Amino acid sequence: MAVYNILPSTNLKTEDIRDTLNANGGSVSNDCLTFFTDAANIRIWAKYKPFKYPKNFNVTDNERSSRNWGLSNVPYWDNVNYMADYVRNGSPLAGNCGTPYFAYIPPVGGTSEPLRLEDFRGYYTEAVQPYLPYNDSVMMADSTTAFSITVPVNVQPSQQYNLTLADLHYINSGGSVVGDWRNSYLCLGLLKIGSTEFYMATGNASVADDPTIGNYPGNAIFVFDRVRHAAGKYKSFLFVSSVKDVGSSTAPTSGFFTPLTFTYGEVTLKNYAPPVELKELSATKISTGTKVISVNCKIYNNTNSRLSANIKVTIYTQYESVINTFTYNEYIDADTYLSFGKSYLGSQISNFDGAKKVNVTVVINGQTLSQTVDIQNY
């Protein structure tokens, strides 16, 4: 008996199946029937696994392929707008059957769904889905007509035994294959939240050349028309389309379209702004009662990372001779701004009456931002 990463294709023993399943999250017993239950914890995206097919022995790869390699409830729509309506409003469950799309439903036995131990030959215990939900905040470039979104592949250590998009088919309700995904195109859809707006873009390759089968360095790139898109939050999802360039104005809306329901995420599109900005600098002096100079500004971090900022406040005379300098270190969270404000008592200023200007200099994200304003009297 042994535990395998990939179960052998020859001399496969029931003890090896049992121990391999149990070592990878299963809870099966010596009863082989438990291998075909939820207790086996079968990896959905394993290419070789028990599947529903009316044949007792010696099933072929073509027969496995005709059943989408045991992947159940793989949907498709014949109109891209119908698919978008489903993604916007639909349940992740498949019709009325109460199970998710892209599910694994093991055979139950009998003439139409016999239980075959041979189906475990080549079963891969580390199989993963080809893409994950995509969430991001994307800056639309300034003064350009297009911007791109890059979706990383969920890397598969063994693609020979891991299902890829190129292995799958459009299968109708009667169980017949009506189209192949490998001849289709991977696309990215954006549905604006709270709106009927729907944008889509075809990726950099057909599914047959998709990075999930190793022909690209690990990313699918989708280019969107900048003019057509408004800033805001969008539900994002990958889908497979039999229509090339489905996002273009000349492409037909009819064909075969399958949303990858396991990739639902959220993308925020933002209008262009520099990575960091210094804005709204003001300085005021109160010369009666308690003498105070107040300095206020906003420091914007428009990146997707938390940044540190070195801030220097310099108080000058009318002729920009330095009176005092104060320095601070602050952190600014991603995609937000810091409201920076400081008040300096007259006792902190060596020449309070001569103070006429304030400069704020910020070193952040490898850049130096600097502004100078006159001090306003109150």
C-alpha positions as YAML, in Angstrom:
chain: A
units: angstrom
residues:
- id: 1
  name: MET
  ca: [0.00, 0.00, 0.00]
- id: 2
  name: ALA
  ca: [1.23, 3.52, -0.77]
- id: 3
  name: VAL
  ca: [0.22, 7.16, -1.01]
- id: 4
  name: TYR
  ca: [0.64, 8.70, -4.45]
- id: 5
  name: ASN
  ca: [0.60, 12.20, -5.85]
- id: 6
  name: ILE
  ca: [-0.67, 10.68, -9.10]
- id: 7
  name: LEU
  ca: [-2.17, 7.20, -8.88]
- id: 8
  name: PRO
  ca: [-0.39, 4.74, -11.20]
- id: 9
  name: SER
  ca: [-1.90, 3.73, -14.52]
- id: 10
  name: THR
  ca: [-0.81, 0.10, -14.11]
- id: 11
  name: ASN
  ca: [-0.85, -2.33, -11.17]
- id: 12
  name: LEU
  ca: [-3.28, -0.08, -9.31]
- id: 13
  name: LYS
  ca: [-4.31, -1.56, -5.95]
- id: 14
  name: THR
  ca: [-7.46, -0.78, -3.99]
- id: 15
  name: GLU
  ca: [-5.30, -0.15, -0.90]
- id: 16
  name: ASP
  ca: [-3.38, 2.51, -2.82]
- id: 17
  name: ILE
  ca: [-6.61, 4.24, -3.86]
- id: 18
  name: ARG
  ca: [-7.88, 4.15, -0.27]
- id: 19
  name: ASP
  ca: [-4.69, 5.45, 1.30]
- id: 20
  name: THR
  ca: [-4.16, 8.14, -1.34]
- id: 21
  name: LEU
  ca: [-7.71, 9.44, -0.97]
- id: 22
  name: ASN
  ca: [-7.47, 9.50, 2.84]
- id: 23
  name: ALA
  ca: [-4.08, 11.24, 2.75]
- id: 24
  name: ASN
  ca: [-5.67, 14.03, 0.71]
- id: 25
  name: GLY
  ca: [-8.71, 14.92, 2.78]
- id: 26
  name: GLY
  ca: [-10.84, 11.82, 2.19]
- id: 27
  name: SER
  ca: [-12.40, 9.52, 4.77]
- id: 28
  name: VAL
  ca: [-13.03, 6.29, 2.89]
- id: 29
  name: SER
  ca: [-12.99, 2.77, 4.29]
- id: 30
  name: ASN
  ca: [-11.98, -0.67, 3.00]
- id: 31
  name: ASP
  ca: [-15.36, -0.78, 1.28]
- id: 32
  name: CYS
  ca: [-14.64, 0.25, -2.31]
- id: 33
  name: LEU
  ca: [-18.12, 1.74, -2.60]
- id: 34
  name: THR
  ca: [-16.96, 4.61, -0.37]
- id: 35
  name: PHE
  ca: [-14.45, 5.58, -3.08]
- id: 36
  name: PHE
  ca: [-17.43, 6.79, -5.14]
- id: 37
  name: THR
  ca: [-19.02, 8.99, -2.49]
- id: 38
  name: ASP
  ca: [-18.44, 12.50, -1.15]
- id: 39
  name: ALA
  ca: [-16.22, 10.88, 1.50]
- id: 40
  name: ALA
  ca: [-13.54, 10.45, -1.18]
- id: 41
  name: ASN
  ca: [-13.13, 14.25, -1.51]
- id: 42
  name: ILE
  ca: [-12.33, 13.96, -5.20]
- id: 43
  name: ARG
  ca: [-10.43, 16.86, -6.76]
- id: 44
  name: ILE
  ca: [-12.86, 18.42, -9.23]
- id: 45
  name: TRP
  ca: [-10.18, 19.48, -11.72]
- id: 46
  name: ALA
  ca: [-8.40, 16.12, -11.81]
- id: 47
  name: LYS
  ca: [-8.60, 14.84, -15.39]
- id: 48
  name: TYR
  ca: [-8.82, 11.17, -14.40]
- id: 49
  name: LYS
  ca: [-11.49, 10.36, -11.84]
- id: 50
  name: PRO
  ca: [-14.68, 8.27, -11.65]
- id: 51
  name: PHE
  ca: [-17.28, 9.63, -14.07]
- id: 52
  name: LYS
  ca: [-20.70, 8.75, -15.42]
- id: 53
  name: TYR
  ca: [-20.53, 6.59, -18.53]
- id: 54
  name: PRO
  ca: [-22.46, 3.41, -19.46]
- id: 55
  name: LYS
  ca: [-19.50, 1.08, -19.92]
- id: 56
  name: ASN
  ca: [-18.10, -1.43, -17.44]
- id: 57
  name: PHE
  ca: [-14.45, -1.61, -18.51]
- id: 58
  name: ASN
  ca: [-11.74, -0.02, -20.65]
- id: 59
  name: VAL
  ca: [-13.14, 3.45, -21.11]
- id: 60
  name: THR
  ca: [-11.11, 5.63, -23.47]
- id: 61
  name: ASP
  ca: [-9.94, 9.23, -23.25]
- id: 62
  name: ASN
  ca: [-12.37, 10.09, -26.05]
- id: 63
  name: GLU
  ca: [-15.22, 8.72, -23.94]
- id: 64
  name: ARG
  ca: [-14.03, 10.64, -20.89]
- id: 65
  name: SER
  ca: [-13.74, 13.77, -23.01]
- id: 66
  name: SER
  ca: [-17.30, 13.37, -24.31]
- id: 67
  name: ARG
  ca: [-18.47, 13.73, -20.68]
- id: 68
  name: ASN
  ca: [-16.19, 16.69, -19.95]
- id: 69
  name: TRP
  ca: [-13.91, 14.37, -17.96]
- id: 70
  name: GLY
  ca: [-16.51, 14.02, -15.22]
- id: 71
  name: LEU
  ca: [-16.98, 17.76, -14.68]
- id: 72
  name: SER
  ca: [-20.74, 18.23, -14.25]
- id: 73
  name: ASN
  ca: [-23.10, 21.14, -14.83]
- id: 74
  name: VAL
  ca: [-20.91, 23.03, -17.32]
- id: 75
  name: PRO
  ca: [-23.34, 25.63, -18.69]
- id: 76
  name: TYR
  ca: [-23.53, 27.56, -21.92]
- id: 77
  name: TRP
  ca: [-25.81, 30.20, -23.39]
- id: 78
  name: ASP
  ca: [-26.45, 30.81, -27.10]
- id: 79
  name: ASN
  ca: [-26.43, 34.60, -26.72]
- id: 80
  name: VAL
  ca: [-23.77, 36.64, -24.95]
- id: 81
  name: ASN
  ca: [-26.35, 39.04, -23.49]
- id: 82
  name: TYR
  ca: [-28.37, 36.16, -22.02]
- id: 83
  name: MET
  ca: [-25.17, 34.95, -20.38]
- id: 84
  name: ALA
  ca: [-24.53, 38.43, -18.97]
- id: 85
  name: ASP
  ca: [-28.06, 38.59, -17.56]
- id: 86
  name: TYR
  ca: [-27.48, 35.29, -15.80]
- id: 87
  name: VAL
  ca: [-24.17, 36.41, -14.31]
- id: 88
  name: ARG
  ca: [-25.73, 39.66, -13.15]
- id: 89
  name: ASN
  ca: [-28.85, 38.14, -11.58]
- id: 90
  name: GLY
  ca: [-28.57, 34.36, -11.50]
- id: 91
  name: SER
  ca: [-27.83, 31.82, -8.82]
- id: 92
  name: PRO
  ca: [-24.53, 29.92, -8.93]
- id: 93
  name: LEU
  ca: [-26.61, 26.73, -8.86]
- id: 94
  name: ALA
  ca: [-27.28, 24.84, -12.06]
- id: 95
  name: GLY
  ca: [-30.92, 25.31, -13.01]
- id: 96
  name: ASN
  ca: [-33.17, 23.56, -10.52]
- id: 97
  name: CYS
  ca: [-30.85, 20.68, -9.67]
- id: 98
  name: GLY
  ca: [-29.50, 22.33, -6.52]
- id: 99
  name: THR
  ca: [-25.80, 21.78, -7.29]
- id: 100
  name: PRO
  ca: [-23.24, 24.35, -8.41]
- id: 101
  name: TYR
  ca: [-22.02, 24.81, -11.91]
- id: 102
  name: PHE
  ca: [-18.62, 23.18, -12.51]
- id: 103
  name: ALA
  ca: [-19.29, 20.52, -9.88]
- id: 104
  name: TYR
  ca: [-18.17, 16.93, -9.45]
- id: 105
  name: ILE
  ca: [-21.03, 14.45, -9.11]
- id: 106
  name: PRO
  ca: [-19.77, 10.85, -8.77]
- id: 107
  name: PRO
  ca: [-21.48, 7.92, -10.49]
- id: 108
  name: VAL
  ca: [-24.00, 6.02, -8.39]
- id: 109
  name: GLY
  ca: [-23.68, 2.55, -9.89]
- id: 110
  name: GLY
  ca: [-25.94, 0.49, -12.09]
- id: 111
  name: THR
  ca: [-26.07, -0.04, -15.82]
- id: 112
  name: SER
  ca: [-25.96, 3.64, -16.80]
- id: 113
  name: GLU
  ca: [-23.40, 4.73, -14.18]
- id: 114
  name: PRO
  ca: [-21.22, 1.72, -13.32]
- id: 115
  name: LEU
  ca: [-18.51, 2.09, -10.68]
- id: 116
  name: ARG
  ca: [-15.07, 1.46, -12.19]
- id: 117
  name: LEU
  ca: [-11.92, 1.31, -10.08]
- id: 118
  name: GLU
  ca: [-9.95, 1.78, -13.30]
- id: 119
  name: ASP
  ca: [-11.21, 5.39, -13.42]
- id: 120
  name: PHE
  ca: [-8.70, 6.17, -10.64]
- id: 121
  name: ARG
  ca: [-5.73, 5.44, -12.91]
- id: 122
  name: GLY
  ca: [-3.88, 8.75, -13.27]
- id: 123
  name: TYR
  ca: [-5.96, 10.48, -10.55]
- id: 124
  name: TYR
  ca: [-4.06, 13.65, -9.58]
- id: 125
  name: THR
  ca: [-4.33, 14.70, -5.93]
- id: 126
  name: GLU
  ca: [-3.13, 18.29, -6.45]
- id: 127
  name: ALA
  ca: [-5.36, 19.28, -9.37]
- id: 128
  name: VAL
  ca: [-6.52, 22.92, -9.23]
- id: 129
  name: GLN
  ca: [-8.91, 25.11, -11.18]
- id: 130
  name: PRO
  ca: [-7.18, 27.06, -13.97]
- id: 131
  name: TYR
  ca: [-8.21, 30.54, -12.80]
- id: 132
  name: LEU
  ca: [-9.17, 32.09, -9.46]
- id: 133
  name: PRO
  ca: [-11.60, 34.95, -8.74]
- id: 134
  name: TYR
  ca: [-10.02, 38.17, -9.99]
- id: 135
  name: ASN
  ca: [-10.20, 41.25, -7.75]
- id: 136
  name: ASP
  ca: [-8.28, 44.40, -8.47]
- id: 137
  name: SER
  ca: [-8.26, 48.18, -8.69]
- id: 138
  name: VAL
  ca: [-7.29, 49.28, -12.19]
- id: 139
  name: MET
  ca: [-6.14, 52.74, -13.24]
- id: 140
  name: MET
  ca: [-7.32, 53.68, -16.72]
- id: 141
  name: ALA
  ca: [-4.39, 55.35, -18.48]
- id: 142
  name: ASP
  ca: [-4.52, 59.05, -19.26]
- id: 143
  name: SER
  ca: [-4.79, 60.32, -22.85]
- id: 144
  name: THR
  ca: [-5.02, 56.83, -24.37]
- id: 145
  name: THR
  ca: [-7.86, 55.01, -26.07]
- id: 146
  name: ALA
  ca: [-7.36, 51.68, -24.31]
- id: 147
  name: PHE
  ca: [-6.27, 50.06, -21.07]
- id: 148
  name: SER
  ca: [-5.47, 46.46, -20.22]
- id: 149
  name: ILE
  ca: [-6.25, 44.04, -17.41]
- id: 150
  name: THR
  ca: [-3.92, 41.12, -16.80]
- id: 151
  name: VAL
  ca: [-5.38, 38.03, -15.13]
- id: 152
  name: PRO
  ca: [-2.83, 35.54, -13.73]
- id: 153
  name: VAL
  ca: [-3.17, 31.81, -14.29]
- id: 154
  name: ASN
  ca: [-3.58, 29.59, -11.26]
- id: 155
  name: VAL
  ca: [-0.42, 27.59, -11.97]
- id: 156
  name: GLN
  ca: [-0.87, 23.86, -12.45]
- id: 157
  name: PRO
  ca: [2.10, 21.65, -11.51]
- id: 158
  name: SER
  ca: [1.03, 18.77, -13.78]
- id: 159
  name: GLN
  ca: [-1.07, 19.77, -16.77]
- id: 160
  name: GLN
  ca: [-1.11, 16.25, -18.19]
- id: 161
  name: TYR
  ca: [-3.31, 15.15, -15.30]
- id: 162
  name: ASN
  ca: [-4.98, 18.48, -14.52]
- id: 163
  name: LEU
  ca: [-8.00, 19.61, -16.51]
- id: 164
  name: THR
  ca: [-7.46, 22.75, -18.57]
- id: 165
  name: LEU
  ca: [-9.98, 24.85, -20.47]
- id: 166
  name: ALA
  ca: [-8.81, 23.25, -23.71]
- id: 167
  name: ASP
  ca: [-10.07, 19.86, -22.50]
- id: 168
  name: LEU
  ca: [-13.72, 20.92, -22.21]
- id: 169
  name: HIS
  ca: [-16.71, 21.13, -24.56]
- id: 170
  name: TYR
  ca: [-20.08, 22.76, -24.95]
- id: 171
  name: ILE
  ca: [-22.48, 19.88, -24.19]
- id: 172
  name: ASN
  ca: [-26.23, 20.30, -24.72]
- id: 173
  name: SER
  ca: [-29.03, 19.07, -22.44]
- id: 174
  name: GLY
  ca: [-29.21, 15.84, -24.44]
- id: 175
  name: GLY
  ca: [-25.56, 15.04, -23.61]
- id: 176
  name: SER
  ca: [-24.19, 15.74, -27.10]
- id: 177
  name: VAL
  ca: [-21.03, 17.75, -27.74]
- id: 178
  name: VAL
  ca: [-21.94, 20.79, -29.87]
- id: 179
  name: GLY
  ca: [-18.61, 22.63, -29.76]
- id: 180
  name: ASP
  ca: [-15.05, 22.49, -28.42]
- id: 181
  name: TRP
  ca: [-13.58, 25.02, -26.02]
- id: 182
  name: ARG
  ca: [-10.12, 24.70, -27.55]
- id: 183
  name: ASN
  ca: [-11.48, 26.38, -30.68]
- id: 184
  name: SER
  ca: [-13.04, 29.16, -28.61]
- id: 185
  name: TYR
  ca: [-11.64, 32.27, -26.90]
- id: 186
  name: LEU
  ca: [-11.04, 33.21, -23.30]
- id: 187
  name: CYS
  ca: [-12.73, 36.55, -22.49]
- id: 188
  name: LEU
  ca: [-13.11, 38.87, -19.53]
- id: 189
  name: GLY
  ca: [-16.49, 40.41, -18.75]
- id: 190
  name: LEU
  ca: [-17.17, 43.49, -16.62]
- id: 191
  name: LEU
  ca: [-20.71, 44.12, -15.35]
- id: 192
  name: LYS
  ca: [-21.11, 47.52, -13.71]
- id: 193
  name: ILE
  ca: [-22.61, 47.13, -10.25]
- id: 194
  name: GLY
  ca: [-25.99, 48.81, -9.97]
- id: 195
  name: SER
  ca: [-26.20, 49.32, -13.73]
- id: 196
  name: THR
  ca: [-26.98, 47.45, -16.93]
- id: 197
  name: GLU
  ca: [-23.59, 48.32, -18.47]
- id: 198
  name: PHE
  ca: [-21.68, 45.27, -19.73]
- id: 199
  name: TYR
  ca: [-18.20, 45.41, -21.24]
- id: 200
  name: MET
  ca: [-16.09, 42.53, -22.49]
- id: 201
  name: ALA
  ca: [-12.76, 41.89, -24.12]
- id: 202
  name: THR
  ca: [-11.21, 38.87, -25.80]
- id: 203
  name: GLY
  ca: [-7.89, 37.71, -24.41]
- id: 204
  name: ASN
  ca: [-4.51, 37.40, -26.05]
- id: 205
  name: ALA
  ca: [-5.06, 33.82, -27.24]
- id: 206
  name: SER
  ca: [-7.59, 31.19, -28.21]
- id: 207
  name: VAL
  ca: [-8.24, 28.58, -25.56]
- id: 208
  name: ALA
  ca: [-6.01, 26.15, -27.46]
- id: 209
  name: ASP
  ca: [-3.13, 28.63, -27.00]
- id: 210
  name: ASP
  ca: [-4.21, 29.68, -23.54]
- id: 211
  name: PRO
  ca: [-1.55, 29.90, -20.80]
- id: 212
  name: THR
  ca: [-3.34, 27.13, -18.89]
- id: 213
  name: ILE
  ca: [-1.64, 24.67, -21.25]
- id: 214
  name: GLY
  ca: [1.73, 26.33, -20.99]
- id: 215
  name: ASN
  ca: [2.06, 28.20, -24.27]
- id: 216
  name: TYR
  ca: [2.24, 31.62, -22.58]
- id: 217
  name: PRO
  ca: [4.20, 32.83, -19.56]
- id: 218
  name: GLY
  ca: [1.28, 32.71, -17.18]
- id: 219
  name: ASN
  ca: [-1.06, 35.62, -17.85]
- id: 220
  name: ALA
  ca: [-4.13, 36.29, -19.94]
- id: 221
  name: ILE
  ca: [-4.22, 39.92, -21.13]
- id: 222
  name: PHE
  ca: [-7.47, 41.70, -21.95]
- id: 223
  name: VAL
  ca: [-7.53, 45.10, -23.66]
- id: 224
  name: PHE
  ca: [-10.54, 47.36, -23.15]
- id: 225
  name: ASP
  ca: [-11.59, 50.50, -25.01]
- id: 226
  name: ARG
  ca: [-10.97, 53.43, -22.65]
- id: 227
  name: VAL
  ca: [-13.60, 55.68, -24.25]
- id: 228
  name: ARG
  ca: [-16.45, 53.25, -23.57]
- id: 229
  name: HIS
  ca: [-15.76, 52.68, -19.89]
- id: 230
  name: ALA
  ca: [-16.81, 54.70, -16.89]
- id: 231
  name: ALA
  ca: [-15.07, 54.65, -13.55]
- id: 232
  name: GLY
  ca: [-16.79, 52.58, -10.89]
- id: 233
  name: LYS
  ca: [-17.13, 49.08, -9.45]
- id: 234
  name: TYR
  ca: [-17.69, 46.09, -11.73]
- id: 235
  name: LYS
  ca: [-18.43, 42.43, -11.23]
- id: 236
  name: SER
  ca: [-15.67, 40.63, -13.11]
- id: 237
  name: PHE
  ca: [-15.76, 37.14, -14.57]
- id: 238
  name: LEU
  ca: [-13.95, 35.10, -17.16]
- id: 239
  name: PHE
  ca: [-15.95, 33.37, -19.86]
- id: 240
  name: VAL
  ca: [-15.36, 31.19, -22.89]
- id: 241
  name: SER
  ca: [-16.77, 32.40, -26.23]
- id: 242
  name: SER
  ca: [-17.05, 30.63, -29.57]
- id: 243
  name: VAL
  ca: [-17.08, 34.11, -31.14]
- id: 244
  name: LYS
  ca: [-13.76, 35.82, -31.74]
- id: 245
  name: ASP
  ca: [-13.46, 39.46, -30.60]
- id: 246
  name: VAL
  ca: [-16.86, 39.20, -28.94]
- id: 247
  name: GLY
  ca: [-16.40, 42.62, -27.36]
- id: 248
  name: SER
  ca: [-16.17, 44.44, -30.69]
- id: 249
  name: SER
  ca: [-19.11, 46.31, -32.20]
- id: 250
  name: THR
  ca: [-19.09, 44.09, -35.31]
- id: 251
  name: ALA
  ca: [-19.05, 40.73, -33.54]
- id: 252
  name: PRO
  ca: [-22.27, 38.65, -33.49]
- id: 253
  name: THR
  ca: [-24.03, 38.17, -30.17]
- id: 254
  name: SER
  ca: [-25.08, 34.60, -30.99]
- id: 255
  name: GLY
  ca: [-22.80, 31.61, -30.45]
- id: 256
  name: PHE
  ca: [-21.77, 29.54, -27.45]
- id: 257
  name: PHE
  ca: [-20.85, 31.36, -24.22]
- id: 258
  name: THR
  ca: [-19.89, 29.81, -20.88]
- id: 259
  name: PRO
  ca: [-19.19, 31.93, -17.79]
- id: 260
  name: LEU
  ca: [-16.51, 30.50, -15.51]
- id: 261
  name: THR
  ca: [-18.68, 30.87, -12.43]
- id: 262
  name: PHE
  ca: [-15.74, 30.04, -10.15]
- id: 263
  name: THR
  ca: [-13.97, 33.27, -11.21]
- id: 264
  name: TYR
  ca: [-16.49, 35.88, -10.01]
- id: 265
  name: GLY
  ca: [-14.68, 38.87, -8.53]
- id: 266
  name: GLU
  ca: [-14.81, 42.66, -8.35]
- id: 267
  name: VAL
  ca: [-12.79, 45.21, -10.33]
- id: 268
  name: THR
  ca: [-12.72, 48.92, -9.59]
- id: 269
  name: LEU
  ca: [-11.93, 51.11, -12.61]
- id: 270
  name: LYS
  ca: [-10.41, 54.45, -11.67]
- id: 271
  name: ASN
  ca: [-9.86, 57.50, -13.82]
- id: 272
  name: TYR
  ca: [-6.23, 58.34, -14.32]
- id: 273
  name: ALA
  ca: [-4.34, 60.01, -11.49]
- id: 274
  name: PRO
  ca: [-0.60, 60.16, -10.78]
- id: 275
  name: PRO
  ca: [0.60, 57.47, -8.36]
- id: 276
  name: VAL
  ca: [1.08, 60.06, -5.58]
- id: 277
  name: GLU
  ca: [-0.10, 63.66, -5.21]
- id: 278
  name: LEU
  ca: [0.22, 66.61, -2.85]
- id: 279
  name: LYS
  ca: [-2.91, 68.76, -2.82]
- id: 280
  name: GLU
  ca: [-4.79, 71.51, -0.99]
- id: 281
  name: LEU
  ca: [-1.87, 73.00, 0.90]
- id: 282
  name: SER
  ca: [-2.85, 75.92, 3.12]
- id: 283
  name: ALA
  ca: [-1.22, 77.85, 5.95]
- id: 284
  name: THR
  ca: [-2.79, 80.32, 8.38]
- id: 285
  name: LYS
  ca: [-1.43, 82.53, 11.16]
- id: 286
  name: ILE
  ca: [-3.30, 83.70, 14.25]
- id: 287
  name: SER
  ca: [-1.41, 86.65, 15.70]
- id: 288
  name: THR
  ca: [-3.79, 87.66, 18.53]
- id: 289
  name: GLY
  ca: [-4.23, 85.75, 21.75]
- id: 290
  name: THR
  ca: [-2.52, 82.40, 21.45]
- id: 291
  name: LYS
  ca: [-0.18, 82.73, 18.52]
- id: 292
  name: VAL
  ca: [-0.42, 79.78, 16.12]
- id: 293
  name: ILE
  ca: [0.60, 78.85, 12.58]
- id: 294
  name: SER
  ca: [-1.50, 76.01, 11.14]
- id: 295
  name: VAL
  ca: [-0.48, 73.96, 8.10]
- id: 296
  name: ASN
  ca: [-2.84, 71.57, 6.28]
- id: 297
  name: CYS
  ca: [-2.63, 69.49, 3.11]
- id: 298
  name: LYS
  ca: [-3.67, 66.15, 1.62]
- id: 299
  name: ILE
  ca: [-1.22, 63.52, 0.41]
- id: 300
  name: TYR
  ca: [-2.77, 61.03, -2.03]
- id: 301
  name: ASN
  ca: [-1.64, 57.45, -2.51]
- id: 302
  name: ASN
  ca: [-3.28, 56.26, -5.74]
- id: 303
  name: THR
  ca: [-1.38, 52.99, -5.86]
- id: 304
  name: ASN
  ca: [-2.48, 49.55, -4.69]
- id: 305
  name: SER
  ca: [0.20, 49.43, -1.97]
- id: 306
  name: ARG
  ca: [0.65, 50.99, 1.46]
- id: 307
  name: LEU
  ca: [3.37, 53.66, 1.23]
- id: 308
  name: SER
  ca: [5.62, 55.44, 3.70]
- id: 309
  name: ALA
  ca: [5.97, 59.21, 3.41]
- id: 310
  name: ASN
  ca: [8.72, 61.48, 4.72]
- id: 311
  name: ILE
  ca: [7.17, 64.93, 5.25]
- id: 312
  name: LYS
  ca: [9.12, 68.14, 5.82]
- id: 313
  name: VAL
  ca: [7.43, 71.41, 6.77]
- id: 314
  name: THR
  ca: [9.57, 74.55, 6.34]
- id: 315
  name: ILE
  ca: [8.55, 78.01, 7.51]
- id: 316
  name: TYR
  ca: [10.14, 80.93, 5.64]
- id: 317
  name: THR
  ca: [10.44, 84.68, 5.72]
- id: 318
  name: GLN
  ca: [9.09, 86.78, 2.85]
- id: 319
  name: TYR
  ca: [12.44, 86.31, 1.09]
- id: 320
  name: GLU
  ca: [12.49, 82.56, 1.76]
- id: 321
  name: SER
  ca: [15.08, 82.54, 4.48]
- id: 322
  name: VAL
  ca: [14.44, 79.46, 6.62]
- id: 323
  name: ILE
  ca: [12.98, 80.14, 10.04]
- id: 324
  name: ASN
  ca: [12.11, 76.60, 11.22]
- id: 325
  name: THR
  ca: [11.94, 73.06, 9.77]
- id: 326
  name: PHE
  ca: [9.86, 70.17, 11.11]
- id: 327
  name: THR
  ca: [9.99, 66.55, 9.83]
- id: 328
  name: TYR
  ca: [7.56, 63.64, 10.16]
- id: 329
  name: ASN
  ca: [7.17, 60.05, 8.97]
- id: 330
  name: GLU
  ca: [3.70, 58.75, 8.09]
- id: 331
  name: TYR
  ca: [2.13, 55.73, 6.38]
- id: 332
  name: ILE
  ca: [-0.65, 56.08, 3.80]
- id: 333
  name: ASP
  ca: [-2.86, 53.11, 2.98]
- id: 334
  name: ALA
  ca: [-3.44, 52.03, -0.61]
- id: 335
  name: ASP
  ca: [-5.88, 53.98, -2.74]
- id: 336
  name: THR
  ca: [-6.61, 56.69, -0.16]
- id: 337
  name: TYR
  ca: [-5.15, 59.94, 1.16]
- id: 338
  name: LEU
  ca: [-3.67, 61.32, 4.36]
- id: 339
  name: SER
  ca: [-5.13, 64.54, 5.77]
- id: 340
  name: PHE
  ca: [-1.96, 66.07, 7.15]
- id: 341
  name: GLY
  ca: [-2.39, 68.92, 9.63]
- id: 342
  name: LYS
  ca: [-0.02, 70.52, 12.13]
- id: 343
  name: SER
  ca: [-0.28, 73.56, 14.39]
- id: 344
  name: TYR
  ca: [2.80, 75.37, 15.69]
- id: 345
  name: LEU
  ca: [2.63, 77.66, 18.72]
- id: 346
  name: GLY
  ca: [4.35, 81.01, 18.60]
- id: 347
  name: SER
  ca: [6.87, 79.71, 21.12]
- id: 348
  name: GLN
  ca: [7.95, 77.04, 18.59]
- id: 349
  name: ILE
  ca: [8.66, 79.60, 15.87]
- id: 350
  name: SER
  ca: [11.96, 81.47, 16.25]
- id: 351
  name: ASN
  ca: [10.68, 84.47, 14.23]
- id: 352
  name: PHE
  ca: [6.89, 84.28, 14.43]
- id: 353
  name: ASP
  ca: [6.23, 87.80, 13.14]
- id: 354
  name: GLY
  ca: [8.59, 87.28, 10.18]
- id: 355
  name: ALA
  ca: [6.95, 84.02, 9.10]
- id: 356
  name: LYS
  ca: [5.37, 84.63, 5.68]
- id: 357
  name: LYS
  ca: [5.54, 81.37, 3.71]
- id: 358
  name: VAL
  ca: [5.29, 77.60, 4.24]
- id: 359
  name: ASN
  ca: [6.73, 74.82, 2.10]
- id: 360
  name: VAL
  ca: [5.72, 71.18, 2.40]
- id: 361
  name: THR
  ca: [7.99, 68.60, 0.77]
- id: 362
  name: VAL
  ca: [7.01, 64.93, 0.68]
- id: 363
  name: VAL
  ca: [9.28, 62.05, -0.35]
- id: 364
  name: ILE
  ca: [7.05, 59.08, -1.24]
- id: 365
  name: ASN
  ca: [7.15, 56.16, -3.66]
- id: 366
  name: GLY
  ca: [10.50, 57.31, -5.00]
- id: 367
  name: GLN
  ca: [9.17, 60.78, -5.85]
- id: 368
  name: THR
  ca: [9.57, 64.20, -4.29]
- id: 369
  name: LEU
  ca: [6.47, 66.38, -4.12]
- id: 370
  name: SER
  ca: [6.80, 70.02, -3.07]
- id: 371
  name: GLN
  ca: [4.49, 73.04, -2.73]
- id: 372
  name: THR
  ca: [4.91, 76.52, -1.23]
- id: 373
  name: VAL
  ca: [2.10, 78.87, -0.18]
- id: 374
  name: ASP
  ca: [1.83, 82.28, 1.49]
- id: 375
  name: ILE
  ca: [0.66, 82.29, 5.09]
- id: 376
  name: GLN
  ca: [-2.79, 83.81, 5.43]
- id: 377
  name: ASN
  ca: [-3.41, 86.04, 8.46]
- id: 378
  name: TYR
  ca: [-6.50, 85.74, 10.65]
...
